[in-house]
Amino acid sequence: MTRHRVVSVPLAVLSLVLPALVALPAPAVADVLSLSHFQLRPNAYGTALRDRADALPLVKATVTDVMNDLNRRDDDDPAGLGEACEPAAVAGGSTVTIAQSVCFNDGDNATSEWYPQGVTTVADMQSDQQWGDGHQPVLVSWYDHDNNADGMVKGVRVSFMNRDTGAYRHVLLVYPREASGIIDYDSIRVSQDPSSGDYGRALHAGGIVWYGNHLFVADTARGFRVFDVRRIFDLGASGNGTTSGAHLVGYHQGTYYGYGYRYVMPQIGSWTRTSDTGAKCAESDQSPNFSYAGLDRSGTDHLLAGEYCAGGEATNGRVAAWPMAGAFSGGELVLDPAHRWNADAAHRLPVSNVQGAVRFDGRWYLSQSNGLTNAGTLYSTARPASTTGTLQLTGSQSLSIGPEDLSHWPNGTATSPTRGTFWTVGEHPGKRMVYSVIPTS
């Protein structure tokens, strides 16, 4: 799908305050794979977003509460093993090696108002692949696709899904703000500044990674928005909240709304690229786009992200990896604006139209879309010989129509994982399905 880059004022690269993370020097000449281009910093607000989230006068909920309160389910074929619960998601003549599938109800499958994009699972969250009392959620991000046609920018919602029963519930992501002493929140937009032209556009949320207590959401032109599952709020259980008012979000005349959704989860931080922006998918581009996201747990945990570049553009795009330890201190997200988080690998993509990427045991796995009716493709690559360079393809197999983000669910044990399966989601109306695929190459 089309993804847009927002041109913003370049941000100066500040020196590090943590000696363990050394700032990377800028290259003498343009090099799209220079690791200095992939450096990230926290936003300039410090702890302000987290403090506003903590000040919301609402009843908190947990992931367990949400998973015990799932309210949607397809009434035909909600989930299946070794089959496509939505046959229309599979292109005629193609074979997809599905391990497990989960389907949306008829309304969510057909709607053009919302489009699903990112996928993450409890296997990203924690290596033992279980939340609390045994839940194994699959999460899917959706963005408001109707371009404000209904007079609302609803932003981003995340489906918490039970992969075995097919039941799920949407949670609305929100941006905390304060005005006249009132803690409020807004939907998640490309820009949260009402004076910006991009305030009228929902964030694309093309990739998500659930890691520990934190949910990383791809912010296409900037980096990542970060949310905290310990800070989910229940409007239905709050005396000053409501699940009515499907046309309202935030605080209005003493009541908190969430476009009719019961649960809201506020942003608590973000990571923003420090390099100068350029022309998207061009050889002169320095700053990367963040079109999708993934996690590598084979060895040292790494957050992954990459660029979507359509066929015919000057480049196929890039992928990069950041050691997860660089984003945390004492188990909590780093919020100090002076901190820097450096990537330790960046590669050119060997094909265009890549919608998702994960890495396991050194090899990259890429999902590629191919229009509204054709099968997508899952590619595998050789292990790169260095931390930069162009990835080399070694195999391919069919995916559903319109595959998006990828999430890896390893088999084996936490200390000795094996390759396992890859989860993705089909985005097109009437052809939507969340499923895991068994790699064949």
C-alpha positions as CSV (number, residue, x, y, z in Angstrom):
1,M,0.0,0.0,0.0
2,T,1.1,3.6,-0.3
3,R,3.0,5.0,2.6
4,H,3.9,8.6,3.0
5,R,6.9,10.3,4.5
6,V,6.4,13.4,6.6
7,V,9.0,16.0,6.0
8,S,9.9,17.6,9.3
9,V,12.6,19.9,10.6
10,P,15.9,18.1,11.0
11,L,16.9,17.3,14.6
12,A,20.4,17.9,15.8
13,V,22.4,14.8,16.9
14,L,23.2,15.3,20.6
15,S,26.1,13.6,22.4
16,L,25.4,10.6,24.6
17,V,25.3,10.8,28.4
18,L,25.6,7.0,28.7
19,P,29.2,5.9,28.0
20,A,28.2,2.4,27.1
21,L,26.4,3.7,24.0
22,V,28.9,5.6,21.8
23,A,27.5,8.0,19.2
24,L,28.3,6.9,15.7
25,P,30.1,9.5,13.5
26,A,28.3,10.9,10.4
27,P,29.8,9.5,7.2
28,A,31.9,11.7,5.1
29,V,29.8,10.9,2.0
30,A,26.2,9.7,1.6
31,D,25.9,6.0,2.4
32,V,22.3,4.7,2.8
33,L,23.6,1.8,5.0
34,S,25.7,3.9,7.4
35,L,24.5,2.9,10.8
36,S,24.6,6.5,11.9
37,H,21.4,7.0,9.8
38,F,19.5,4.5,12.0
39,Q,20.3,6.2,15.3
40,L,17.2,6.9,17.5
41,R,16.5,9.2,20.4
42,P,13.6,9.5,22.9
43,N,11.2,12.4,22.2
44,A,11.8,15.8,23.8
45,Y,9.0,15.5,26.3
46,G,11.0,13.3,28.7
47,T,8.6,11.7,31.2
48,A,5.7,14.0,30.3
49,L,3.6,11.5,28.3
50,R,4.0,8.8,30.9
51,D,3.2,11.2,33.7
52,R,0.0,12.3,31.9
53,A,-1.0,8.7,31.4
54,D,-0.5,8.0,35.1
55,A,-2.6,11.0,36.0
56,L,-5.7,9.9,34.1
57,P,-8.5,9.5,36.7
58,L,-9.7,6.2,35.3
59,V,-9.9,2.6,36.4
60,K,-6.9,0.5,35.2
61,A,-7.3,-2.9,33.5
62,T,-4.7,-5.6,32.7
63,V,-4.1,-7.8,29.7
64,T,-5.7,-10.6,31.6
65,D,-8.8,-8.4,32.1
66,V,-9.0,-7.7,28.4
67,M,-8.5,-11.4,27.5
68,N,-11.3,-12.4,29.9
69,D,-13.6,-9.8,28.3
70,L,-13.3,-10.6,24.5
71,N,-16.5,-9.5,22.7
72,R,-16.1,-10.3,19.0
73,R,-15.8,-13.5,17.1
74,D,-16.6,-14.7,13.6
75,D,-19.8,-16.8,13.5
76,D,-18.7,-18.9,10.6
77,D,-15.2,-20.2,11.1
78,P,-13.5,-18.2,13.9
79,A,-10.2,-20.3,14.0
80,G,-8.7,-23.3,12.5
81,L,-5.6,-25.6,12.5
82,G,-4.0,-26.4,9.2
83,E,-6.6,-24.5,7.3
84,A,-7.6,-21.0,6.1
85,C,-10.6,-19.9,8.2
86,E,-11.2,-17.3,5.4
87,P,-10.9,-19.1,2.1
88,A,-11.1,-15.9,0.1
89,A,-7.8,-14.8,1.7
90,V,-5.9,-17.4,-0.4
91,A,-5.4,-16.7,-4.1
92,G,-6.7,-19.3,-6.5
93,G,-4.0,-21.8,-7.6
94,S,-1.7,-21.0,-4.7
95,T,-0.8,-23.2,-1.7
96,V,-0.2,-21.6,1.7
97,T,1.3,-23.9,4.4
98,I,-0.9,-22.6,7.2
99,A,-0.3,-23.9,10.8
100,Q,-3.1,-21.9,12.5
101,S,-5.6,-19.2,11.4
102,V,-7.9,-16.7,13.2
103,C,-10.7,-14.7,11.5
104,F,-12.5,-11.5,12.2
105,N,-16.2,-11.2,12.3
106,D,-18.1,-10.2,9.2
107,G,-18.1,-6.5,10.0
108,D,-14.4,-6.3,10.6
109,N,-13.6,-8.5,7.6
110,A,-15.6,-6.3,5.3
111,T,-15.0,-2.8,6.6
112,S,-13.1,-0.2,4.5
113,E,-13.0,2.2,7.5
114,W,-10.2,0.2,9.3
115,Y,-7.3,-1.7,7.7
116,P,-5.2,-4.3,9.7
117,Q,-1.5,-3.8,9.5
118,G,0.8,-4.9,12.3
119,V,1.1,-8.3,14.0
120,T,2.8,-9.3,17.3
121,T,2.3,-12.2,19.7
122,V,3.0,-13.4,23.2
123,A,6.1,-15.1,21.7
124,D,7.5,-11.6,21.2
125,M,6.4,-10.4,24.6
126,Q,8.3,-13.1,26.5
127,S,10.4,-16.1,25.6
128,D,8.2,-18.5,27.6
129,Q,5.3,-17.5,25.3
130,Q,2.7,-17.0,28.1
131,W,1.0,-14.0,29.7
132,G,0.1,-14.3,33.4
133,D,-2.3,-17.2,33.9
134,G,-1.6,-18.9,30.6
135,H,-3.1,-16.6,28.0
136,Q,-1.3,-16.6,24.6
137,P,-2.6,-13.5,22.8
138,V,-2.0,-12.5,19.2
139,L,-2.2,-8.7,18.7
140,V,-3.1,-6.9,15.4
141,S,-3.0,-3.2,14.8
142,W,-5.5,-1.4,12.6
143,Y,-5.4,2.2,11.3
144,D,-8.4,4.5,10.4
145,H,-8.4,4.2,6.6
146,D,-11.3,6.5,5.6
147,N,-9.2,9.7,5.5
148,N,-11.6,11.6,7.8
149,A,-14.5,10.9,5.5
150,D,-16.8,10.5,8.5
151,G,-15.4,13.7,10.2
152,M,-13.4,11.6,12.7
153,V,-9.7,10.5,12.8
154,K,-10.0,7.5,15.0
155,G,-6.3,6.7,14.8
156,V,-5.1,3.2,15.7
157,R,-6.8,0.3,17.5
158,V,-5.2,-3.0,18.5
159,S,-7.1,-6.4,18.5
160,F,-6.2,-8.7,21.4
161,M,-7.0,-12.2,20.0
162,N,-7.4,-15.7,21.4
163,R,-5.8,-17.7,18.7
164,D,-7.5,-20.9,19.8
165,T,-11.1,-19.7,20.1
166,G,-11.0,-16.8,17.6
167,A,-12.5,-14.4,20.2
168,Y,-11.0,-10.9,20.3
169,R,-11.5,-7.3,21.4
170,H,-10.3,-4.0,20.1
171,V,-8.4,-1.6,22.4
172,L,-8.0,2.0,21.2
173,L,-4.6,3.6,21.4
174,V,-4.6,7.2,22.5
175,Y,-2.2,10.2,23.0
176,P,-2.3,11.8,26.5
177,R,-2.4,15.6,26.7
178,E,-3.2,18.3,29.2
179,A,-5.1,21.5,28.8
180,S,-6.2,23.9,31.6
181,G,-5.3,21.4,34.2
182,I,-7.4,18.6,32.7
183,I,-5.7,15.4,31.7
184,D,-7.2,14.4,28.3
185,Y,-6.3,12.2,25.4
186,D,-6.6,12.2,21.6
187,S,-6.5,9.5,18.9
188,I,-3.1,8.5,17.4
189,R,-2.4,10.7,14.4
190,V,0.6,11.3,12.1
191,S,1.0,14.5,14.0
192,Q,-0.5,15.2,17.4
193,D,-0.2,19.0,16.7
194,P,-3.7,20.4,15.8
195,S,-2.0,23.1,13.7
196,S,-0.3,20.6,11.4
197,G,-1.8,19.4,8.2
198,D,-1.0,15.8,9.3
199,Y,-3.3,16.1,12.3
200,G,-6.1,15.0,10.0
201,R,-4.4,11.7,9.2
202,A,-4.3,8.5,11.3
203,L,-0.9,7.0,12.0
204,H,-0.4,4.0,9.7
205,A,0.9,1.6,12.5
206,G,2.3,-0.7,9.9
207,G,4.2,-2.8,12.4
208,I,4.0,-3.6,16.1
209,V,6.2,-5.5,18.6
210,W,5.0,-6.4,22.1
211,Y,8.1,-6.7,24.3
212,G,7.7,-7.3,28.0
213,N,5.3,-4.6,29.2
214,H,5.8,-2.4,26.2
215,L,4.1,-2.2,22.8
216,F,6.3,-0.6,20.0
217,V,4.2,0.8,17.2
218,A,5.9,1.8,13.9
219,D,5.7,5.6,13.2
220,T,6.4,5.6,9.5
221,A,8.5,8.8,9.1
222,R,9.9,9.0,12.7
223,G,10.6,5.7,14.4
224,F,8.4,4.1,17.1
225,R,5.5,5.2,19.4
226,V,5.6,3.2,22.7
227,F,2.7,2.1,24.9
228,D,2.6,0.2,28.2
229,V,0.2,-2.7,28.8
230,R,0.3,-1.8,32.5
231,R,-1.5,1.4,31.6
232,I,-4.7,0.1,30.0
233,F,-7.8,2.0,31.2
234,D,-11.3,0.6,31.4
235,L,-13.9,3.3,30.5
236,G,-16.7,0.8,31.2
237,A,-15.6,0.4,34.8
238,S,-14.8,4.1,35.4
239,G,-17.6,6.2,36.9
240,N,-16.4,9.1,34.8
241,G,-16.0,7.0,31.6
242,T,-18.4,5.7,29.0
243,T,-18.6,3.2,26.2
244,S,-21.3,5.3,24.4
245,G,-20.5,8.3,22.2
246,A,-19.0,6.5,19.2
247,H,-18.3,9.9,17.7
248,L,-16.2,11.2,20.7
249,V,-12.7,10.6,22.1
250,G,-11.1,12.1,25.2
251,Y,-12.6,14.3,27.9
252,H,-15.9,16.1,27.2
253,Q,-18.0,17.8,29.9
254,G,-16.8,15.6,32.8
255,T,-16.8,12.3,30.9
256,Y,-14.0,10.3,29.1
257,Y,-14.9,8.7,25.8
258,G,-13.1,6.3,23.4
259,Y,-15.1,6.2,20.2
260,G,-17.3,3.5,21.8
261,Y,-14.4,1.2,22.8
262,R,-14.2,0.1,26.4
263,Y,-10.5,0.0,26.8
264,V,-7.9,2.7,25.9
265,M,-4.1,2.5,26.1
266,P,-2.1,5.8,26.2
267,Q,1.2,6.4,24.6
268,I,4.0,6.8,27.2
269,G,7.1,7.5,25.0
270,S,8.6,7.3,21.6
271,W,11.8,6.9,19.6
272,T,12.7,9.3,16.8
273,R,15.4,9.1,14.1
274,T,18.2,11.6,14.5
275,S,19.3,11.7,10.8
276,D,18.1,14.2,8.3
277,T,15.1,13.2,6.3
278,G,15.3,12.8,2.5
279,A,13.3,11.6,-0.5
280,K,11.6,8.3,0.3
281,C,13.1,5.2,-1.4
282,A,15.8,7.2,-3.1
283,E,19.5,6.6,-3.1
284,S,20.0,10.0,-1.5
285,D,17.8,9.1,1.4
286,Q,19.5,9.0,4.8
287,S,16.7,8.8,7.4
288,P,14.9,5.4,7.2
289,N,11.2,4.9,7.1
290,F,9.6,2.6,9.7
291,S,6.9,0.7,7.7
292,Y,6.9,-2.5,9.7
293,A,8.5,-4.0,12.8
294,G,9.6,-7.4,14.2
295,L,11.7,-9.0,16.9
296,D,14.7,-11.4,16.8
297,R,15.0,-13.5,20.0
298,S,17.7,-15.8,18.6
299,G,20.7,-14.7,20.7
300,T,20.6,-11.1,21.9
301,D,17.1,-9.6,21.5
302,H,16.8,-7.1,18.7
303,L,14.0,-4.8,17.5
304,L,13.7,-4.9,13.7
305,A,12.2,-2.4,11.3
306,G,12.2,-1.8,7.6
307,E,11.0,0.3,4.7
308,Y,8.2,-0.4,2.2
309,C,9.2,0.7,-1.3
310,A,6.9,-0.1,-4.2
311,G,8.1,-1.7,-7.5
312,G,9.5,1.0,-9.8
313,E,10.9,3.2,-7.1
314,A,14.6,3.8,-7.1
315,T,15.4,1.4,-4.3
316,N,13.8,-1.7,-2.7
317,G,14.2,-0.2,0.8
318,R,16.3,-1.2,3.9
319,V,15.9,-3.2,7.1
320,A,17.8,-2.6,10.3
321,A,18.2,-4.1,13.8
322,W,18.6,-2.4,17.2
323,P,19.7,-4.3,20.4
324,M,16.7,-4.1,22.7
325,A,19.0,-3.5,25.7
326,G,19.7,0.0,24.3
327,A,16.0,1.1,24.8
328,F,15.7,0.1,28.5
329,S,17.3,0.9,31.8
330,G,16.3,-1.2,34.9
331,G,13.5,-2.8,32.9
332,E,11.9,0.5,32.1
333,L,11.8,2.4,28.8
334,V,14.5,5.1,28.6
335,L,12.8,8.5,28.3
336,D,15.9,10.8,28.6
337,P,16.0,12.9,25.4
338,A,19.8,13.0,25.6
339,H,20.0,9.2,25.2
340,R,20.9,7.6,21.9
341,W,19.9,4.1,20.7
342,N,22.2,2.8,17.9
343,A,21.4,0.1,15.3
344,D,24.1,-2.6,14.9
345,A,23.0,-3.9,11.4
346,A,21.4,-2.5,8.3
347,H,20.8,-4.1,4.9
348,R,19.4,-3.3,1.5
349,L,16.4,-5.4,0.6
350,P,16.6,-7.7,-2.4
351,V,13.0,-7.2,-3.5
352,S,10.4,-4.4,-3.5
353,N,7.0,-4.3,-1.9
354,V,8.2,-5.7,1.4
355,Q,5.5,-5.5,4.1
356,G,7.2,-7.3,7.0
357,A,10.5,-8.6,8.2
358,V,11.8,-10.9,11.0
359,R,15.2,-12.4,11.6
360,F,16.1,-15.8,13.2
361,D,19.6,-17.3,13.6
362,G,21.0,-14.7,11.2
363,R,18.6,-15.3,8.4
364,W,16.0,-12.7,7.4
365,Y,12.4,-13.6,6.4
366,L,10.4,-11.1,4.3
367,S,6.7,-10.8,3.4
368,Q,5.9,-9.3,0.1
369,S,2.5,-8.2,-1.2
370,N,1.3,-8.4,-4.8
371,G,-1.9,-6.5,-5.3
372,L,-5.6,-7.2,-4.5
373,T,-5.9,-10.6,-6.0
374,N,-2.5,-12.2,-6.2
375,A,-0.7,-14.4,-3.6
376,G,1.9,-12.7,-1.5
377,T,5.3,-14.2,-0.9
378,L,7.5,-15.2,2.0
379,Y,11.2,-14.9,1.2
380,S,14.1,-16.3,3.2
381,T,17.7,-15.0,2.9
382,A,21.2,-16.2,3.5
383,R,23.0,-15.1,6.6
384,P,24.7,-11.8,5.8
385,A,28.5,-11.9,5.8
386,S,28.6,-8.5,7.5
387,T,26.5,-6.0,9.4
388,T,25.7,-4.0,6.2
389,G,25.1,-5.0,2.6
390,T,22.4,-6.4,0.4
391,L,20.5,-9.4,1.6
392,Q,20.6,-12.5,-0.7
393,L,17.5,-14.6,-1.3
394,T,17.6,-18.4,-0.8
395,G,14.0,-19.4,-1.0
396,S,10.3,-18.4,-1.3
397,Q,6.8,-19.7,-0.7
398,S,3.3,-18.4,-1.1
399,L,1.4,-16.3,1.4
400,S,-2.2,-15.1,1.4
401,I,-3.4,-12.1,-0.6
402,G,-2.2,-8.8,0.8
403,P,0.2,-10.0,3.6
404,E,1.4,-7.4,6.0
405,D,3.7,-7.3,9.0
406,L,5.5,-10.5,10.3
407,S,5.9,-11.9,13.8
408,H,8.0,-14.9,14.6
409,W,6.7,-17.7,17.0
410,P,9.7,-20.0,17.7
411,N,9.4,-23.7,18.6
412,G,11.8,-25.4,21.0
413,T,12.6,-23.8,24.3
414,A,13.4,-20.3,25.5
415,T,17.1,-21.2,25.7
416,S,17.2,-23.4,22.6
417,P,14.6,-22.0,20.1
418,T,14.0,-23.5,16.7
419,R,12.5,-21.8,13.7
420,G,8.8,-22.4,14.3
421,T,6.2,-20.4,12.4
422,F,5.6,-16.8,11.2
423,W,2.4,-14.9,11.8
424,T,1.0,-12.3,9.5
425,V,-2.4,-10.7,8.5
426,G,-4.1,-10.1,5.2
427,E,-5.3,-6.5,4.9
428,H,-7.8,-6.3,2.1
429,P,-11.6,-6.2,2.8
430,G,-13.3,-9.6,2.5
431,K,-9.9,-11.3,2.4
432,R,-8.7,-10.8,6.0
433,M,-7.1,-13.5,8.0
434,V,-4.6,-13.6,10.8
435,Y,-2.5,-16.8,10.4
436,S,0.8,-18.5,11.0
437,V,2.7,-20.1,8.2
438,I,5.1,-23.0,8.3
439,P,8.4,-22.0,6.5
440,T,9.4,-24.5,3.8
441,S,12.8,-23.0,2.9
